[in-house]
Amino acid sequence: MTSHLDLTPAQPWVEITTQESDWASANPQTLENMLGQLHLIRAFEEAVLQLASEGLVHGPAHSSVGQEGGAVGSIIGLSTSDAINGSHRGHHQFLAKVINHVSQGKLDVTNLVTADIQNVLQRTMAEILGLAQGYCHGRGGSMHLQSFEAGALGTNAIVGGGVPLAAGNAWAQKKAGTRDITVTYFGDGAVNIGSVLETMNLASAWKLPMCFFIENNMYAVSTHVSEATGEPRLSARGLGFAIPSWQVDGMDPLAVHLAMKEAEEYMRNGGGPTIIEANVYRFFHQNGSFPGSAFGYRSKEEEASWRERDPLLRIAKEMIEIGLIDQAGVDSVRDQAVRACEIAMAELTQDNPTAAGKRMIRPELWPDTSFVNVGVRGDASELDGLENLEPSESKATTVEMKFVDAIAAVLDRRMETDSRIVVLGEDIHRLNGGTNGATKGLSKKYPDRILGTPISENAFVGLGGGMALDGRFIPVVEFMYPDFMWVAADQVFNQIGKARHMFGGQNAVPLVLRTKVAMGSGYGSQHLMDPAGIFATSPGWRIVAPSTPADYVGLMNAALALQDPVLVLEHVDLYQDLGQVPEGNLDYHIEFSKAAIRRKGSDVTVLTYLSMVKHSLTAVEQSGVDAEVIDLRWLDRASLDWVTIEESIKKTNAVLIVEQGAIGTSYGAWLTDEIQRRFFDYLDQPVTRVHGGEASPSISKVLERAAIAGVEEIVEGLAKIQRGMGGNR
C-alpha cells in the first residue's frame, strides 16, 4: 500500500496577534508616533479626496483610507537608510516613510505639525495635483511618489512593477555591507504576477534583505481575492520559495510593527527575504470617494464591519486604556492633522473667479511647459573630458583581436578599474564565458560580481534597474537574445526607460543592457529579432551598435560612463570577425554622437549599423555606385550624428537606409520619417529602405534567408536609387 508522508515547509509561516500585554509593554514613543502618523495620513487622504471631488486632481486618486495601519506599523521602526517602494495606492507608505525621516522617529502629539511635516504634506499634495513644487516636479502625480533622501524609492503605477527594482536596492545594500533592508509594498493582485514571483525566487536564492509586504485588501477593482486565486492566504506564496512568512491583522498597527520587528531581525542578520501579509481594507472604491457598495460588489454590512476595526480607532482605544492619552488628546491630534492639510490646500489653491464658491489651482504653481521633455535622458555631460579616440584614424600600434574577445577584454578592464560594475544574466558565469564567450574569464576573476541568474528576465533586469537607481553600482545586464525583452517589457520600458523622467528628471539610471542579434543562426522566430527600432521609439534609452572590435571597446566604455540606460547591440555574425584594436589601450571612448564614414562617395548616402556595414560595403563594390557608407554607431534619437548625416545628404541628395530585420519592428521606419522632415529640401527622391520581410525569421534555412536582408537586397536598393537618378548623375 502506498505510504504518504506529510512534508513540512522549509521556513515557518505564522500569524501574529497582539494581546493586552503587548500594548502595555509597547514603547510609548512608538505608539505616539503611530497615532500621529495615522491621523496625518488619514487627514491628508481626506483632503485629496475633497480636491478630487472638485475636479482638481488630474487623474486618479487612489485613497489608502482604511489601510494606514499596515504602512505605519511596518515603517515606524525603519531608519532613513532603510528603503521602501510601493504601488499605485501608496500615499500612506510614502507619507509614513517621509514623516519618519523628517521627524527622526519622534512625533509630539501635543505639537504634531512641525514646519518640516507641514512641508511634507504640502509637497506631497502638490505632487498629486501635478505642481512644480511636488517631489517629482508634478510629473509623478498620485501614483509615482519618490524621495530618495527619505529612503522612498518610488511608488509605481504598474501592479507589481516596483518589486524587481526593490530587489536591486536590497542587493546593493547587502553588497555594500550594510544592515539596511528594503520593503516593497504591493497588493493582492500583484501576488499572482510573474515579476513578483520571479523576484521572490531570486531574492530567496541570493538571500537578499528584502521584505515582500502584501497589503491584502481582498479586492482588485471589484474582483474578490477568492475569485483570483485558489489560495487566498497570500503569504502562503512564501512557502514555495523557502521564505519565512507572517500573516497579521493590518488594522492593528502594533501587530504589524511586531511582525516587522521579527522579520527585520531575520533580514538584518543575513537570513534573506521575508513576507508579511497584512489583512487590510480600503474604505472606498478603487478610485475616488464612493464606497465599493455603491458599485454593487461589496455590501454595506461588510463595509460597516471593517469600519468598526479602523486602525485609528484601535490605537486610540488602546492608548486611552493604558493611560497614554485621553479622548480630548486624540481629538486634538485629529484637529491638528486636519488643520495642517487645510493649510496645504490653501497654499496650493485659490478662489475661482469665474465660478463662485469653487476653488482652482494657483496658476503660478503649474510646471513650465518647457520642462516637458527635460530628463527623458541626461545631457551626456558626464562624457566631457574623457579620452576619445577614433580607431580608424589612430596611428597607435594595434593588435589583432576577435570581436567577441574584445567584449570580454573591455569588460575585464572596466571591472578591474571600477569596482561598481556588476555583470548579470543567464549562464554568464559558466561555459567559460557564457554561450558565446563574451564573459570569458570574468567569473574566476570577479566571482562576486559576475552573477549567473535564474531564467527570469523580469526579475533580473528589474533588479539591475534597482541597482542603477541605488547609485552605488553600475549593472551590465545580458539578455541572451533580444526577443526576451518582450518577457521583461515592463521592467525595460515602463520602469528603467521612464524612471529618470517620471520621477522629475533628477535620477541617474546608469545601466547597460547587452544583447546579440542572431539573424542567420537558425534559432527561429522567437530568438532572432533586431530590437533597435523598438528601443529607438521608446523613451529614455540610448543605443550603441558597434561593427568592429575597436569600436566595441570605445562604445562600451562610453556606455558605462553614461548616466542613462544604454542598449549595447552585438551581432552574432561579427563575433568571430578580426579587427585591429589599439595595443595596450582599452580605456578610450568613441566620441559621443559620432558616426563613422566607412566609405566616401557622392551618389547616395547609405546609413547602416552592425553587420550590415560590411554587407553594405560589399554591395557597393558589386554595384559600382559611388556610395557614401555611414556606420551610425549611436542609434537613439538624441545621440545620432545628425551633423555627419546632414553633410552627406547635402552632397549626395539621396539616402538608402539598410537594416537586416523585419519591416514591422524596423529601425529605418522612424529614421526615414525624421530624415525626410529634416532634410526634405536636399533630397532628389524619397528615402529608400532595405529591410527584411514582414515575417520573423524561420528555422528553415531557405525561409530564414528570405525573411532577412543581405548583400543582394542592398545591391537592389542601390540600383533603385540609381534608377531614380536616371541611371547616372
Secondary structure, DSSP 4 states (H G I P E B T S, - for coil): ---------SS-EEEE---HHHHHHS-HHHHHHHHHHHHHHHHHHHHHHHHHHTT-SSS-----TT-HHHHHHHHTT--TTSEEEE-SS-HHHHHHHHHHHHHTT---GGG---HHHHHHHHHHHHHHHT-TTSTTTTSSGGG---BGGGTEEEE-SSTTTTHHHHHHHHHHHHHTT----EEEEEETTGGGSHHHHHHHHHHHHTT--EEEEEEE-SBSSS-BHHHH-S---GGGGGGGGT--EEEEETT-HHHHHHHHHHHHHHHHTT---EEEEEE---SS-SSSSS-GGGGTSS-HHHHHHHHTT-HHHHHHHHHHHTTS--HHHHHHHHHHHHHHHHHHHHHHEEE-TTSTT-EEE-GGGSPPGGGTTTTSS---GGGTTS-B--GGG--S-EEEEEHHHHHHHHHHHHHHH-TTEEEEETTTTSTTTTTTTTTTTHHHH-TTTEEEPPS-HHHHHHHHHHHHHHSS-EEEEEESSGGGGGTTHIIIIIIITTHHHHTTS------EEEEEE-TTSS--TTT----HHHHHTSTT-EEE---SHHHHHHHHHHHHH-SS-EEEEEEGGGTT-EEEEETT----BPPTT--EEEE--SSEEEEE-TTHHHHHHHHHHHH---EEEEE--B-STTTS-HHHHHHHHHHH--EEEE--S-STT-HHHHHHHHHHHHSGGG-SSPPEEE---SSPPPSSHHHHHHHS--HHHHHHHHHHHHHHTTT--
